[in-house]
Amino acid sequence: MAEDMESVREHLGALLDEVGNVELRFVGQDAALLLQAIADWQPDTVIIDTRMRGMMVLGLLQECREQWPQMAVVVSGVFFEQYYRTAFLRAGANAVFDKAGDWSELIALLANRQVQTAPAAVDVPALVR
């Protein structure tokens, strides 16, 4: 997960610790560090914040799709406009998570590995396709 807000990292980490079958790793908000971490760790799912240093999120999505087409990608942010949600999904995101929404949806999806590897496959209230 690439996330700049410490409170979000702590909250999500605590929630996933309760689930028990998910390993959560954090990297900073630097796109190059995230890409290196993905290459090293080969995760099945990555959560990318909309604010990344070194690369626009749309470019990062494209890079992830080219390098790791089977990896699920969730873009997280706050109060997305529909235009951005659509752009992220068209660029290859599997889901768009509104951090101001219901976190239980994201937790359930990660815990059960229900984030599909085909873009835009998830359709729940907090994860908008």
PALOMAR-385479 format. One record per residue: residue in one letter; residue number from 1; x, z, y of N, C-alpha, C, O in turn. Coordinates in Angstrom, 1 decimal. Atoms other than C-alpha are relative to their C-alpha. Example, Ala and Ser with C-alpha at 12.3 -4.5 7.8 and 13.67 -1.06 7.14 Angstrom:
2
{A; 1; {0.9; 0.0; -1.2}; {12.3; 7.8; -4.5}; {0.9; 0.0; 1.2}; {1.9; 0.7; 1.2}} {S; 2; {-0.9; 0.0; -1.1}; {13.7; 7.1; -1.1}; {-0.8; 0.8; 1.1}; {-0.3; 0.9; 2.2}} 
This chain:
129
{M; 1; {0.8; 0.0; -1.2}; {0.0; 0.0; 0.0}; {0.9; 0.0; 1.2}; {1.8; 0.8; 1.4}} {A; 2; {-0.7; 0.0; -1.3}; {1.3; -0.9; 3.4}; {-1.0; 0.5; 1.0}; {-2.1; -0.1; 1.3}} {E; 3; {0.9; -0.7; -0.9}; {-0.3; 1.5; 5.9}; {0.8; 0.8; 1.0}; {1.7; 1.5; 0.7}} {D; 4; {-0.7; -0.7; -1.1}; {0.8; 2.8; 9.3}; {-0.5; 1.4; 0.3}; {0.2; 2.2; 0.8}} {M; 5; {0.6; -1.3; -0.4}; {-1.6; 5.7; 9.6}; {0.3; 1.0; -1.1}; {-0.2; 0.9; -2.2}} {E; 6; {-0.3; -1.0; 1.0}; {-0.3; 8.8; 7.9}; {-1.2; 0.7; -0.6}; {-1.3; 1.0; -1.8}} {S; 7; {1.3; -0.6; 0.5}; {-3.8; 10.3; 7.7}; {-0.6; -0.8; -1.1}; {-1.2; -0.3; -2.1}} {V; 8; {0.6; 0.8; 1.0}; {-5.0; 7.3; 5.7}; {0.9; 0.0; -1.3}; {0.3; 0.1; -2.4}} {R; 9; {-0.8; -0.1; 1.1}; {-2.0; 7.4; 3.4}; {-0.2; 1.3; -0.8}; {-0.4; 1.3; -2.0}} {E; 10; {0.2; -1.3; 0.7}; {-2.5; 11.1; 2.7}; {-1.4; 0.1; -0.6}; {-1.5; 0.6; -1.8}} {H; 11; {1.4; -0.1; 0.5}; {-6.3; 10.8; 2.3}; {-0.1; -0.9; -1.3}; {-0.6; -0.4; -2.3}} {L; 12; {0.1; 0.9; 1.1}; {-6.0; 7.8; -0.1}; {0.8; 0.6; -1.2}; {0.4; 0.6; -2.3}} {G; 13; {-0.8; -0.6; 1.0}; {-3.2; 9.5; -2.0}; {-0.7; 1.2; -0.7}; {-0.6; 1.3; -1.9}} {A; 14; {0.7; -1.2; 0.6}; {-5.2; 12.7; -2.5}; {-1.2; -0.4; -0.8}; {-1.4; 0.1; -1.9}} {L; 15; {1.1; 0.5; 0.8}; {-8.2; 10.8; -3.7}; {0.4; -0.6; -1.3}; {-0.2; -0.4; -2.3}} {L; 16; {-0.4; 0.7; 1.2}; {-6.3; 8.7; -6.1}; {0.7; 1.0; -1.0}; {0.7; 0.8; -2.2}} {D; 17; {-0.6; -1.0; 0.8}; {-4.4; 11.8; -7.4}; {-1.1; 0.6; -0.9}; {-0.9; 0.9; -2.1}} {E; 18; {1.1; -0.5; 0.8}; {-7.8; 13.1; -8.6}; {-0.5; -1.0; -1.1}; {-0.9; -0.5; -2.1}} {V; 19; {0.3; 1.0; 1.0}; {-8.5; 9.8; -10.4}; {0.9; 0.1; -1.2}; {0.5; 0.1; -2.3}} {G; 20; {-1.0; -0.3; 1.1}; {-5.3; 10.2; -12.4}; {0.6; -1.2; -0.7}; {1.6; -1.1; -1.3}} {N; 21; {-0.5; 1.1; 0.7}; {-4.8; 6.7; -13.7}; {0.5; -1.2; 0.9}; {0.6; -2.3; 0.5}} {V; 22; {-0.4; 1.0; -1.0}; {-3.6; 4.9; -10.6}; {1.4; 0.5; 0.6}; {1.4; 1.7; 1.0}} {E; 23; {-1.2; -0.3; -0.7}; {0.0; 4.9; -9.3}; {0.0; -0.6; 1.3}; {-0.1; -1.8; 1.5}} {L; 24; {0.0; 0.4; -1.3}; {0.1; 4.7; -5.6}; {1.3; 0.1; 0.7}; {1.9; 1.1; 0.7}} {R; 25; {-1.3; 0.1; -0.7}; {3.2; 3.6; -3.7}; {-0.2; -0.5; 1.4}; {-1.0; -1.4; 1.6}} {F; 26; {0.2; 0.4; -1.4}; {3.6; 3.3; 0.0}; {1.3; -0.7; 0.5}; {2.4; -0.3; 0.1}} {V; 27; {-1.2; 0.6; -0.7}; {5.9; 1.1; 2.0}; {-0.4; 0.0; 1.5}; {-1.6; 0.2; 1.8}} {G; 28; {0.3; 0.1; -1.4}; {6.1; 0.8; 5.8}; {-0.8; -1.2; 0.4}; {-1.3; -1.9; -0.4}} {Q; 29; {0.7; 1.1; -0.6}; {4.5; -1.6; 8.1}; {0.8; -1.3; 0.2}; {0.3; -2.2; 0.9}} {D; 30; {-0.9; 1.2; -0.1}; {7.3; -4.2; 7.8}; {-0.3; -0.9; -1.1}; {-0.3; -0.6; -2.3}} {A; 31; {0.3; 1.0; 1.0}; {6.3; -7.4; 6.0}; {1.1; -0.3; -1.0}; {0.9; -0.4; -2.2}} {A; 32; {-1.2; 0.3; 0.9}; {9.8; -8.0; 4.6}; {0.1; 1.1; -1.0}; {0.4; 0.9; -2.2}} {L; 33; {0.0; -1.1; 0.9}; {9.8; -4.5; 3.1}; {-1.1; -0.1; -1.1}; {-0.9; 0.2; -2.2}} {L; 34; {1.1; 0.1; 0.9}; {6.4; -5.0; 1.6}; {0.3; -1.1; -1.1}; {0.0; -0.9; -2.2}} {L; 35; {-0.3; 1.1; 0.9}; {7.4; -8.4; 0.1}; {1.0; 0.4; -1.1}; {0.9; 0.0; -2.2}} {Q; 36; {-1.0; -0.4; 0.9}; {10.5; -6.9; -1.4}; {-0.5; 1.1; -1.0}; {-0.2; 1.0; -2.2}} {A; 37; {0.6; -1.0; 0.9}; {8.5; -3.9; -2.8}; {-0.9; -0.7; -1.1}; {-0.9; -0.3; -2.2}} {I; 38; {0.9; 0.7; 0.9}; {6.0; -6.3; -4.4}; {0.9; -0.7; -1.1}; {0.6; -0.6; -2.3}} {A; 39; {-0.9; 0.7; 0.9}; {8.9; -8.3; -6.0}; {0.6; 1.0; -1.0}; {0.7; 0.7; -2.2}} {D; 40; {-0.6; -1.0; 0.8}; {10.5; -5.1; -7.3}; {-1.0; 0.7; -0.9}; {-0.7; 0.9; -2.1}} {W; 41; {0.9; -0.8; 0.8}; {7.4; -3.2; -8.5}; {-1.0; -0.8; -0.8}; {-1.6; -0.3; -1.8}} {Q; 42; {1.0; 0.8; 0.7}; {5.1; -6.1; -9.6}; {-1.3; 0.7; -0.1}; {-1.8; 0.8; -1.3}} {P; 43; {1.2; -0.8; 0.1}; {1.9; -4.2; -8.8}; {-1.2; -1.0; -0.4}; {-1.1; -2.2; -0.2}} {D; 44; {1.2; 0.8; 0.3}; {-1.5; -5.4; -10.0}; {-0.9; -0.2; 1.2}; {-1.7; -1.1; 1.3}} {T; 45; {0.8; 0.0; -1.3}; {-3.1; -4.7; -6.6}; {0.9; 0.5; 1.1}; {1.7; 1.4; 1.0}} {V; 46; {-0.6; -0.5; -1.2}; {-1.7; -4.4; -3.1}; {-1.0; 0.1; 1.1}; {-1.9; -0.7; 1.2}} {I; 47; {0.8; -0.2; -1.1}; {-3.4; -3.0; -0.1}; {0.8; -0.2; 1.3}; {1.8; 0.5; 1.5}} {I; 48; {-0.8; 0.4; -1.2}; {-2.2; -4.5; 3.2}; {-0.8; 0.3; 1.3}; {-2.0; -0.1; 1.4}} {D; 49; {0.6; -0.3; -1.3}; {-3.0; -3.1; 6.7}; {0.0; -1.2; 0.8}; {0.8; -2.1; 0.7}} {T; 50; {0.0; 1.2; -0.9}; {-4.0; -5.6; 9.3}; {1.1; 0.0; 1.0}; {1.4; -1.1; 1.6}} {R; 51; {-1.1; -0.1; -1.0}; {-1.1; -4.4; 11.5}; {1.3; 0.0; -0.8}; {1.7; 1.0; -1.3}} {M; 52; {-1.3; 0.1; 0.7}; {2.2; -5.6; 10.0}; {1.0; -0.5; 1.0}; {0.8; -1.4; 1.8}} {R; 53; {-1.1; 0.5; -0.8}; {5.5; -6.1; 11.7}; {0.7; -1.1; -0.8}; {0.9; -1.0; -2.0}} {G; 54; {-0.9; 1.1; 0.6}; {7.5; -9.3; 11.1}; {-0.8; -1.2; -0.5}; {-0.2; -2.2; -0.8}} {M; 55; {0.8; 1.2; 0.5}; {4.6; -11.5; 9.9}; {-1.5; 0.3; 0.2}; {-1.9; 1.4; 0.1}} {M; 56; {1.4; -0.1; -0.2}; {1.0; -12.1; 10.7}; {-0.7; 0.3; -1.4}; {-0.1; -0.2; -2.4}} {V; 57; {0.6; -0.3; 1.3}; {-1.4; -10.8; 8.0}; {-0.4; -1.3; -0.7}; {-0.3; -1.3; -2.0}} {L; 58; {0.4; 1.2; 0.7}; {-2.7; -14.3; 7.3}; {1.2; -0.7; -0.7}; {1.1; -1.2; -1.8}} {G; 59; {-1.2; 0.6; 0.6}; {0.9; -15.5; 6.7}; {0.4; 0.8; -1.2}; {0.9; 0.3; -2.2}} {L; 60; {-0.3; -0.9; 1.1}; {1.5; -12.5; 4.5}; {-0.9; -0.2; -1.2}; {-0.4; -0.2; -2.4}} {L; 61; {0.9; 0.4; 1.1}; {-1.6; -13.3; 2.4}; {0.4; -1.3; -0.6}; {0.4; -1.3; -1.9}} {Q; 62; {-0.5; 1.2; 0.6}; {-0.4; -16.8; 2.0}; {1.2; 0.1; -0.9}; {1.3; -0.4; -2.0}} {E; 63; {-1.2; -0.3; 0.8}; {3.0; -15.6; 0.8}; {-0.3; 0.7; -1.3}; {0.2; 0.3; -2.3}} {C; 64; {0.4; -0.7; 1.3}; {1.4; -13.2; -1.7}; {-0.7; -1.0; -0.9}; {-0.4; -0.9; -2.1}} {R; 65; {0.7; 1.0; 0.9}; {-0.8; -16.0; -3.1}; {0.9; -1.0; -0.6}; {0.8; -1.3; -1.8}} {E; 66; {-1.0; 1.0; 0.5}; {2.1; -18.4; -3.4}; {0.9; 0.7; -1.1}; {1.2; 0.1; -2.1}} {Q; 67; {-1.0; -0.7; 0.8}; {4.5; -15.8; -5.0}; {-0.6; 0.7; -1.2}; {-0.1; 0.7; -2.3}} {W; 68; {0.6; -0.8; 1.0}; {2.1; -13.7; -7.0}; {-1.5; -0.3; -0.1}; {-2.4; 0.5; 0.3}} {P; 69; {1.4; 0.5; 0.0}; {-1.2; -15.6; -7.6}; {-0.9; 1.0; -0.8}; {-2.1; 1.0; -0.6}} {Q; 70; {0.9; -0.9; 0.8}; {-2.5; -13.0; -10.2}; {-0.2; 1.3; 0.6}; {-1.0; 2.1; 0.1}} {M; 71; {0.1; -1.3; -0.6}; {-2.0; -10.0; -8.0}; {-1.2; 0.0; 0.9}; {-1.5; -0.9; 1.7}} {A; 72; {1.1; -0.2; -0.9}; {-5.1; -8.7; -6.3}; {0.5; 0.5; 1.4}; {1.3; 1.4; 1.4}} {V; 73; {-0.4; -0.4; -1.3}; {-4.8; -8.3; -2.5}; {-1.3; 0.5; 0.8}; {-2.2; -0.2; 0.9}} {V; 74; {1.0; -0.6; -0.8}; {-7.0; -6.0; -0.4}; {0.5; 0.2; 1.4}; {1.6; 0.8; 1.6}} {V; 75; {-0.4; -0.2; -1.4}; {-6.8; -6.1; 3.4}; {-0.8; 1.1; 0.5}; {-2.0; 1.1; 0.4}} {S; 76; {0.7; -1.1; -0.5}; {-7.6; -2.9; 5.1}; {0.2; 0.1; 1.5}; {1.2; -0.3; 2.1}} {G; 77; {0.0; -0.1; -1.4}; {-8.5; -2.2; 8.7}; {-1.2; 0.8; 0.5}; {-1.9; 1.3; -0.3}} {V; 78; {1.1; -0.7; -0.5}; {-11.0; -0.7; 11.0}; {-0.9; -0.9; 0.9}; {-0.4; -1.7; 1.7}} {F; 79; {1.0; 0.8; -0.7}; {-14.2; -2.4; 12.3}; {0.3; -1.4; 0.2}; {0.5; -2.0; 1.3}} {F; 80; {-0.2; 1.4; 0.0}; {-13.5; -5.9; 11.3}; {-1.1; -0.8; 0.6}; {-2.3; -0.5; 0.4}} {E; 81; {1.0; 1.0; -0.4}; {-15.3; -8.7; 13.1}; {-0.2; -0.9; -1.2}; {0.7; -1.1; -2.0}} {Q; 82; {0.3; 0.9; 1.1}; {-17.0; -11.1; 10.7}; {1.0; -1.2; -0.1}; {1.4; -1.6; -1.2}} {Y; 83; {-1.0; 1.2; 0.0}; {-14.6; -13.9; 11.8}; {1.3; 0.4; -0.7}; {1.8; -0.4; -1.5}} {Y; 84; {-1.2; -0.4; 0.6}; {-11.6; -11.9; 10.7}; {-0.2; 0.2; -1.5}; {0.7; -0.1; -2.3}} {R; 85; {0.3; -0.1; 1.4}; {-13.2; -10.9; 7.4}; {0.1; -1.3; -0.8}; {0.7; -1.4; -1.8}} {T; 86; {0.1; 1.3; 0.6}; {-13.9; -14.5; 6.6}; {1.4; -0.6; 0.0}; {1.8; -1.2; -1.1}} {A; 87; {-1.3; 0.6; -0.1}; {-10.4; -15.6; 7.7}; {0.9; 0.6; -1.1}; {1.7; -0.1; -1.8}} {F; 88; {-0.9; -0.6; 1.0}; {-8.7; -13.0; 5.4}; {-0.4; -0.4; -1.4}; {0.5; -0.7; -2.2}} {L; 89; {0.4; 0.5; 1.4}; {-10.8; -14.0; 2.4}; {0.3; -1.4; -0.2}; {0.7; -1.8; -1.3}} {R; 90; {-0.4; 1.4; 0.2}; {-10.2; -17.7; 3.0}; {1.5; -0.1; -0.2}; {1.9; -1.0; -0.9}} {A; 91; {-1.4; 0.0; 0.2}; {-6.5; -16.9; 3.2}; {0.5; 0.5; -1.3}; {1.6; 0.4; -1.7}} {G; 92; {-0.4; -0.5; 1.3}; {-6.6; -15.3; -0.2}; {-0.2; 1.4; -0.3}; {0.1; 1.9; -1.5}} {A; 93; {0.3; -1.4; 0.3}; {-7.7; -11.7; 0.1}; {-1.1; 0.1; -1.1}; {-2.0; -0.7; -1.0}} {N; 94; {1.0; -0.2; 0.9}; {-9.7; -10.5; -2.8}; {-1.2; 0.8; 0.6}; {-2.3; 0.7; 0.2}} {A; 95; {1.0; -0.8; -0.7}; {-11.5; -8.0; -0.6}; {0.5; 0.5; 1.3}; {1.8; 0.5; 1.6}} {V; 96; {-0.3; -0.5; -1.3}; {-11.6; -6.6; 2.9}; {-0.6; 1.4; 0.1}; {-1.8; 1.5; 0.0}} {F; 97; {0.4; -1.4; 0.0}; {-11.8; -2.8; 3.2}; {0.0; 0.5; 1.4}; {1.0; 0.5; 2.1}} {D; 98; {0.1; -0.6; -1.3}; {-13.1; -1.2; 6.3}; {0.3; 1.5; -0.1}; {-0.5; 2.2; -0.8}} {K; 99; {-0.4; -1.4; 0.2}; {-11.3; 2.2; 6.6}; {-1.0; 1.0; 0.6}; {-1.0; 2.1; 0.3}} {A; 100; {1.0; -0.8; -0.5}; {-14.2; 3.5; 8.6}; {-1.2; 0.1; -0.9}; {-2.2; 0.8; -0.6}} {G; 101; {1.1; 0.0; 1.0}; {-16.5; 2.8; 5.6}; {0.1; 1.0; -1.1}; {0.7; 2.0; -0.9}} {D; 102; {0.1; -0.9; 1.1}; {-17.2; 4.4; 2.3}; {1.3; -0.2; -0.9}; {1.4; -1.2; -1.6}} {W; 103; {-1.3; 0.1; 0.7}; {-13.8; 5.1; 0.6}; {-0.3; 0.1; -1.5}; {0.6; -0.4; -2.3}} {S; 104; {0.3; -0.1; 1.4}; {-15.5; 5.8; -2.8}; {0.0; -1.3; -0.7}; {0.3; -1.4; -1.8}} {E; 105; {0.0; 1.3; 0.6}; {-16.0; 2.1; -3.3}; {1.4; -0.5; -0.3}; {1.7; -1.0; -1.4}} {L; 106; {-1.3; 0.4; 0.3}; {-12.3; 1.4; -3.0}; {0.7; 0.8; -1.1}; {1.3; 0.3; -2.0}} {I; 107; {-0.6; -0.9; 1.1}; {-11.3; 4.4; -5.2}; {-0.6; -0.5; -1.3}; {0.2; -0.6; -2.3}} {A; 108; {0.6; 0.5; 1.3}; {-13.7; 3.2; -7.9}; {0.6; -1.3; -0.5}; {0.9; -1.5; -1.6}} {L; 109; {-0.6; 1.3; 0.4}; {-12.4; -0.3; -7.8}; {1.4; 0.1; -0.5}; {1.8; -0.5; -1.5}} {L; 110; {-1.4; -0.2; 0.4}; {-8.8; 0.8; -8.0}; {0.1; 0.7; -1.3}; {0.9; 0.4; -2.2}} {A; 111; {-0.1; -0.8; 1.2}; {-9.4; 3.4; -10.6}; {-0.4; -0.8; -1.3}; {0.1; -0.6; -2.4}} {N; 112; {0.5; 0.7; 1.2}; {-11.2; 1.0; -12.9}; {0.6; -1.4; -0.1}; {0.2; -2.2; -0.9}} {R; 113; {-0.7; 1.3; 0.0}; {-9.0; -2.0; -12.0}; {-1.0; -1.2; 0.1}; {-0.9; -2.2; -0.5}} {Q; 114; {1.0; 1.0; -0.2}; {-12.1; -3.9; -10.9}; {0.3; -1.0; 1.1}; {-0.6; -1.9; 1.3}} {V; 115; {-0.3; 1.0; -1.0}; {-10.4; -5.7; -8.1}; {0.4; -1.3; -0.7}; {1.4; -1.3; -1.4}} {Q; 116; {-0.2; 1.2; 0.7}; {-10.5; -9.2; -9.4}; {1.2; -0.8; 0.6}; {1.5; -0.6; 1.7}} {T; 117; {-1.2; 0.8; -0.5}; {-7.5; -11.6; -9.2}; {-0.4; -1.3; 0.6}; {0.4; -2.0; 1.2}} {A; 118; {0.4; 1.2; -0.7}; {-9.6; -14.5; -8.0}; {-0.5; 0.4; 1.4}; {-1.3; 1.3; 1.5}} {P; 119; {0.4; -0.4; -1.3}; {-10.0; -14.4; -4.2}; {-1.5; 0.1; 0.2}; {-2.3; -0.7; -0.3}} {A; 120; {1.4; -0.2; -0.4}; {-13.3; -13.1; -2.8}; {-0.9; 0.4; -1.1}; {-2.1; 0.0; -1.1}} {A; 121; {0.8; -0.3; 1.1}; {-14.5; -11.8; -6.1}; {-0.7; 1.4; 0.1}; {-1.6; 1.6; -0.8}} {V; 122; {0.6; -1.3; -0.1}; {-15.5; -8.3; -4.9}; {-1.1; 0.0; 1.0}; {-0.9; -0.5; 2.1}} {D; 123; {1.1; 0.0; -1.0}; {-18.8; -7.7; -3.2}; {-0.7; 1.3; -0.1}; {-1.7; 1.5; -0.8}} {V; 124; {0.6; -1.3; -0.1}; {-19.6; -4.1; -2.4}; {0.0; 0.4; 1.5}; {0.7; -0.3; 2.2}} {P; 125; {0.2; -0.3; -1.4}; {-20.6; -2.5; 0.9}; {1.3; 0.2; 0.8}; {1.5; -0.5; 1.9}} {A; 126; {-1.2; -0.3; -0.8}; {-17.2; -1.2; 2.1}; {1.1; -1.1; -0.2}; {2.0; -1.2; 0.6}} {L; 127; {-0.9; 1.1; 0.3}; {-15.3; -4.1; 0.5}; {-0.8; -1.3; 0.2}; {-1.5; -1.7; -0.6}} {V; 128; {0.9; 1.1; -0.3}; {-16.8; -7.1; 2.2}; {0.7; -1.3; -0.3}; {1.9; -1.6; -0.1}} {R; 129; {-0.5; 1.3; 0.3}; {-16.4; -10.6; 0.9}; {-0.6; -1.1; 0.9}; {-0.2; -2.3; 0.8}} 
